[in-house]
């Protein structure tokens, strides 16, 4: 079995039997020949059901996560919503308090319509997680590291709690793709990624993936829901994700090194009140992060002394870091999350989130230095 870096670098690469081509093919066909009585000699019927490029990408992502099965979706939200809608009605979901904002909004707006109950808990407090369990708890929804405060929760401990209660553990690992974190190996049942971020890696494709430890009932229910609901990734998007994965290991290595440099610079700066980066020894879950991750990732956030106005002024002075949402692309981004999350956001007003890209670290530090100097 090859190492994960090797699997990623060779994703989808095998000489094409027809042409000898090494780059993975992009198959755009919507329909596939079947026998008159409906048998499928190549396994494909119709693009929405399954299609060769999507399947290739799913097999690569499953291998990287050590999963039995992976399902690709047009966005991370479609992947997450499908995992939730496939739960039996009446299920209770425990959502970590620092989860991606749109999932918290989805829970508030849509769960009642879907017959789901939800509690929001701090997953770094395992006693609070145990106390929030109900007889109908079906899913624990963790995100680690989390957005935007980079909280790290204990995947193995949460898996044990979930399994003890007859529930599953899903980990949104978008901030930590498989070359730096593999939640299934720690006992999680499902890993979710917004492939729009590091898997795609170039800010030019949207996608989402669910990777399942078991190819059983829940995975099959998600597949059925995707087929009927129509949330199939386009072959082109699947192909772009596959292309991104081929450089994933090299990109993550550079993202991690740049982020560490930026985090260390910010931590020593007098106008910075706090830095949230799991790679810093000052991070409250640094030891846990070091144990369950192979790298600390390219995402961090920091709080500017002086709060909201000071943070907005710093964001406005940055030149290399572009004010934009999203993350995981080659260019560095900054975002004042409280402004984007809007009223009711629990994110501190002085917090700026950085997606540290692949530029030279000295240039990134120089940009932050001039912006903080004011
Ligand atoms: C972006 C993101 C999502 C949603 O993914 P989309 O591809 O935008 O739908 C989910 N979780 C996390 C942590 C994200 O950063």
Boltz pocket constraint, residues with backbone or C-beta under 6 A from the ligand:
constraints:
  - pocket:
      binder: B
      contacts: [[A, 74], [A, 75], [A, 76], [A, 77], [A, 78], [A, 100], [A, 143], [A, 145], [A, 147], [A, 172], [A, 174], [A, 175], [A, 194], [A, 195], [A, 196], [A, 197], [A, 206], [A, 207], [A, 208]]
      max_distance: 6.0
